[in-house]
Every structure is written in C-alpha cells, then in structure tokens.
Amino acid sequence: MNCMSDLNSSFVLEVIARRLPTRLQRKWVKIGSRIEEEGIEPKFDDILKL
C-alpha cells in the first residue's frame, strides 16, 4: 500500500478526527457528511481543509 491510501482509510481518518478539538470534530462531521451525501468517501485531504 502507498502512504496516501493508508491515510485515506476510514480507520485512520477516524483516529485523526478523535484527536481534534471538539469544535473541529463537529466541523468535520458536517463536512464529512456532506461529502458522503455526494456518494464520495472522505479523504485525508478533506480533513486538512478544516
């Protein structure tokens, strides 16, 4: 596996999100939900945009 695919795994994104401050966790839930509604898996790049 390459490094980006490792970072894009849902498990890694969840671990990263849990370490964020509460305010950013809430923001990530909103952003991640919008992305999933479009039928796309959230990626590491998306969490960086917070």
N, CA, C and O atoms as CSV, one atom per row, in Angstrom:
chain,resi,resn,atom,element,x,y,z
A,1,MET,N,N,0.835,-1.191,0.000
A,1,MET,CA,C,0.000,0.000,0.000
A,1,MET,C,C,0.873,1.245,0.000
A,1,MET,O,O,1.950,1.270,0.596
A,2,ASN,N,N,0.393,2.267,-0.673
A,2,ASN,CA,C,1.163,3.505,-0.621
A,2,ASN,C,C,0.682,4.365,0.542
A,2,ASN,O,O,-0.357,4.092,1.143
A,3,CYS,N,N,1.433,5.385,0.844
A,3,CYS,CA,C,1.144,6.206,2.028
A,3,CYS,C,C,-0.196,6.926,1.947
A,3,CYS,O,O,-0.911,6.988,2.947
A,4,MET,N,N,-0.562,7.477,0.778
A,4,MET,CA,C,-1.824,8.207,0.664
A,4,MET,C,C,-3.017,7.286,0.873
A,4,MET,O,O,-3.990,7.679,1.516
A,5,SER,N,N,-2.960,6.082,0.346
A,5,SER,CA,C,-4.101,5.182,0.547
A,5,SER,C,C,-4.218,4.792,2.016
A,5,SER,O,O,-5.324,4.582,2.514
A,6,ASP,N,N,-3.091,4.693,2.713
A,6,ASP,CA,C,-3.127,4.427,4.153
A,6,ASP,C,C,-3.811,5.580,4.884
A,6,ASP,O,O,-4.647,5.357,5.760
A,7,LEU,N,N,-3.453,6.814,4.522
A,7,LEU,CA,C,-4.036,7.990,5.171
A,7,LEU,C,C,-5.516,8.149,4.842
A,7,LEU,O,O,-6.270,8.703,5.642
A,8,ASN,N,N,-5.936,7.675,3.687
A,8,ASN,CA,C,-7.324,7.814,3.266
A,8,ASN,C,C,-8.247,6.753,3.846
A,8,ASN,O,O,-9.456,6.805,3.625
A,9,SER,N,N,-7.700,5.789,4.583
A,9,SER,CA,C,-8.565,4.744,5.144
A,9,SER,C,C,-9.498,5.357,6.195
A,9,SER,O,O,-9.122,6.286,6.910
A,10,SER,N,N,-10.700,4.828,6.272
A,10,SER,CA,C,-11.683,5.369,7.211
A,10,SER,C,C,-11.202,5.234,8.656
A,10,SER,O,O,-11.511,6.081,9.494
A,11,PHE,N,N,-10.448,4.173,8.950
A,11,PHE,CA,C,-9.925,3.984,10.309
A,11,PHE,C,C,-8.967,5.113,10.685
A,11,PHE,O,O,-9.069,5.680,11.773
A,12,VAL,N,N,-8.042,5.437,9.789
A,12,VAL,CA,C,-7.058,6.494,10.067
A,12,VAL,C,C,-7.756,7.845,10.194
A,12,VAL,O,O,-7.422,8.633,11.078
A,13,LEU,N,N,-8.719,8.118,9.319
A,13,LEU,CA,C,-9.451,9.385,9.404
A,13,LEU,C,C,-10.198,9.498,10.731
A,13,LEU,O,O,-10.274,10.580,11.313
A,14,GLU,N,N,-10.744,8.391,11.205
A,14,GLU,CA,C,-11.445,8.401,12.489
A,14,GLU,C,C,-10.476,8.684,13.634
A,14,GLU,O,O,-10.792,9.457,14.538
A,15,VAL,N,N,-9.305,8.065,13.599
A,15,VAL,CA,C,-8.293,8.295,14.638
A,15,VAL,C,C,-7.878,9.766,14.645
A,15,VAL,O,O,-7.773,10.382,15.705
A,16,ILE,N,N,-7.644,10.320,13.465
A,16,ILE,CA,C,-7.257,11.732,13.362
A,16,ILE,C,C,-8.371,12.623,13.903
A,16,ILE,O,O,-8.110,13.535,14.688
A,17,ALA,N,N,-9.602,12.367,13.490
A,17,ALA,CA,C,-10.736,13.194,13.910
A,17,ALA,C,C,-10.925,13.164,15.424
A,17,ALA,O,O,-11.273,14.182,16.024
A,18,ARG,N,N,-10.703,12.021,16.040
A,18,ARG,CA,C,-10.868,11.917,17.500
A,18,ARG,C,C,-9.837,12.748,18.258
A,18,ARG,O,O,-10.057,13.102,19.417
A,19,ARG,N,N,-8.730,13.057,17.623
A,19,ARG,CA,C,-7.684,13.841,18.280
A,19,ARG,C,C,-7.862,15.345,18.077
A,19,ARG,O,O,-7.128,16.146,18.655
A,20,LEU,N,N,-8.828,15.716,17.262
A,20,LEU,CA,C,-9.095,17.129,17.023
A,20,LEU,C,C,-9.832,17.731,18.215
A,20,LEU,O,O,-10.507,17.016,18.956
A,21,PRO,N,N,-9.705,19.050,18.403
A,21,PRO,CA,C,-10.530,19.714,19.417
A,21,PRO,C,C,-12.015,19.540,19.060
A,21,PRO,O,O,-12.361,19.363,17.892
A,22,THR,N,N,-12.868,19.592,20.057
A,22,THR,CA,C,-14.295,19.346,19.868
A,22,THR,C,C,-14.892,20.207,18.763
A,22,THR,O,O,-15.682,19.713,17.958
A,23,ARG,N,N,-14.534,21.470,18.710
A,23,ARG,CA,C,-15.069,22.377,17.690
A,23,ARG,C,C,-14.760,21.863,16.291
A,23,ARG,O,O,-15.624,21.880,15.415
A,24,LEU,N,N,-13.528,21.406,16.081
A,24,LEU,CA,C,-13.142,20.891,14.772
A,24,LEU,C,C,-13.757,19.521,14.495
A,24,LEU,O,O,-14.030,19.189,13.342
A,25,GLN,N,N,-13.977,18.727,15.540
A,25,GLN,CA,C,-14.659,17.440,15.351
A,25,GLN,C,C,-16.064,17.669,14.798
A,25,GLN,O,O,-16.499,16.978,13.876
A,26,ARG,N,N,-16.771,18.647,15.373
A,26,ARG,CA,C,-18.126,18.954,14.893
A,26,ARG,C,C,-18.098,19.417,13.446
A,26,ARG,O,O,-18.934,19.022,12.633
A,27,LYS,N,N,-17.119,20.261,13.141
A,27,LYS,CA,C,-16.987,20.762,11.769
A,27,LYS,C,C,-16.702,19.604,10.808
A,27,LYS,O,O,-17.247,19.562,9.705
A,28,TRP,N,N,-15.852,18.669,11.226
A,28,TRP,CA,C,-15.521,17.523,10.385
A,28,TRP,C,C,-16.747,16.640,10.146
A,28,TRP,O,O,-16.929,16.123,9.044
A,29,VAL,N,N,-17.576,16.466,11.153
A,29,VAL,CA,C,-18.794,15.668,10.987
A,29,VAL,C,C,-19.672,16.288,9.903
A,29,VAL,O,O,-20.203,15.574,9.053
A,30,LYS,N,N,-19.827,17.611,9.926
A,30,LYS,CA,C,-20.648,18.287,8.913
A,30,LYS,C,C,-20.043,18.132,7.522
A,30,LYS,O,O,-20.742,17.794,6.567
A,31,ILE,N,N,-18.743,18.381,7.416
A,31,ILE,CA,C,-18.075,18.294,6.116
A,31,ILE,C,C,-18.084,16.852,5.608
A,31,ILE,O,O,-18.417,16.601,4.450
A,32,GLY,N,N,-17.722,15.917,6.468
A,32,GLY,CA,C,-17.699,14.509,6.079
A,32,GLY,C,C,-19.067,14.005,5.653
A,32,GLY,O,O,-19.181,13.228,4.705
A,33,SER,N,N,-20.103,14.445,6.349
A,33,SER,CA,C,-21.466,14.039,5.990
A,33,SER,C,C,-21.850,14.559,4.614
A,33,SER,O,O,-22.453,13.841,3.817
A,34,ARG,N,N,-21.497,15.821,4.335
A,34,ARG,CA,C,-21.792,16.397,3.017
A,34,ARG,C,C,-21.088,15.628,1.908
A,34,ARG,O,O,-21.669,15.365,0.855
A,35,ILE,N,N,-19.848,15.274,2.152
A,35,ILE,CA,C,-19.072,14.525,1.156
A,35,ILE,C,C,-19.718,13.167,0.912
A,35,ILE,O,O,-19.870,12.746,-0.235
A,36,GLU,N,N,-20.100,12.478,1.991
A,36,GLU,CA,C,-20.728,11.158,1.857
A,36,GLU,C,C,-22.084,11.238,1.165
A,36,GLU,O,O,-22.459,10.316,0.439
A,37,GLU,N,N,-22.827,12.328,1.377
A,37,GLU,CA,C,-24.121,12.502,0.702
A,37,GLU,C,C,-23.947,12.562,-0.816
A,37,GLU,O,O,-24.854,12.206,-1.568
A,38,GLU,N,N,-22.781,13.013,-1.254
A,38,GLU,CA,C,-22.483,13.081,-2.684
A,38,GLU,C,C,-22.022,11.728,-3.225
A,38,GLU,O,O,-21.724,11.595,-4.412
A,39,GLY,N,N,-21.965,10.726,-2.346
A,39,GLY,CA,C,-21.555,9.388,-2.763
A,39,GLY,C,C,-20.051,9.218,-2.859
A,39,GLY,O,O,-19.561,8.325,-3.551
A,40,ILE,N,N,-19.319,10.080,-2.162
A,40,ILE,CA,C,-17.855,10.054,-2.205
A,40,ILE,C,C,-17.339,9.730,-0.802
A,40,ILE,O,O,-17.920,10.158,0.195
A,41,GLU,N,N,-16.251,8.977,-0.735
A,41,GLU,CA,C,-15.602,8.701,0.552
A,41,GLU,C,C,-14.745,9.911,0.945
A,41,GLU,O,O,-13.981,10.411,0.119
A,42,PRO,N,N,-14.859,10.394,2.197
A,42,PRO,CA,C,-13.968,11.466,2.641
A,42,PRO,C,C,-12.515,11.003,2.570
A,42,PRO,O,O,-12.217,9.825,2.769
A,43,LYS,N,N,-11.632,11.928,2.289
A,43,LYS,CA,C,-10.206,11.623,2.156
A,43,LYS,C,C,-9.392,12.475,3.123
A,43,LYS,O,O,-9.892,13.438,3.704
A,44,PHE,N,N,-8.139,12.100,3.278
A,44,PHE,CA,C,-7.229,12.821,4.158
A,44,PHE,C,C,-7.155,14.295,3.763
A,44,PHE,O,O,-7.129,15.166,4.632
A,45,ASP,N,N,-7.121,14.578,2.473
A,45,ASP,CA,C,-7.073,15.969,2.001
A,45,ASP,C,C,-8.272,16.773,2.503
A,45,ASP,O,O,-8.152,17.971,2.758
A,46,ASP,N,N,-9.418,16.123,2.645
A,46,ASP,CA,C,-10.620,16.816,3.114
A,46,ASP,C,C,-10.477,17.252,4.566
A,46,ASP,O,O,-10.911,18.344,4.933
A,47,ILE,N,N,-9.877,16.415,5.385
A,47,ILE,CA,C,-9.716,16.765,6.800
A,47,ILE,C,C,-8.669,17.876,6.960
A,47,ILE,O,O,-8.711,18.631,7.932
A,48,LEU,N,N,-7.746,17.976,6.021
A,48,LEU,CA,C,-6.751,19.047,6.072
A,48,LEU,C,C,-7.370,20.415,5.817
A,48,LEU,O,O,-6.811,21.433,6.224
A,49,LYS,N,N,-8.505,20.448,5.156
A,49,LYS,CA,C,-9.164,21.711,4.817
A,49,LYS,C,C,-9.864,22.356,6.006
A,49,LYS,O,O,-10.368,23.473,5.889
A,50,LEU,N,N,-9.905,21.680,7.140
A,50,LEU,CA,C,-10.536,22.252,8.325
A,50,LEU,C,C,-9.784,23.493,8.723
A,50,LEU,O,O,-10.144,24.144,9.704
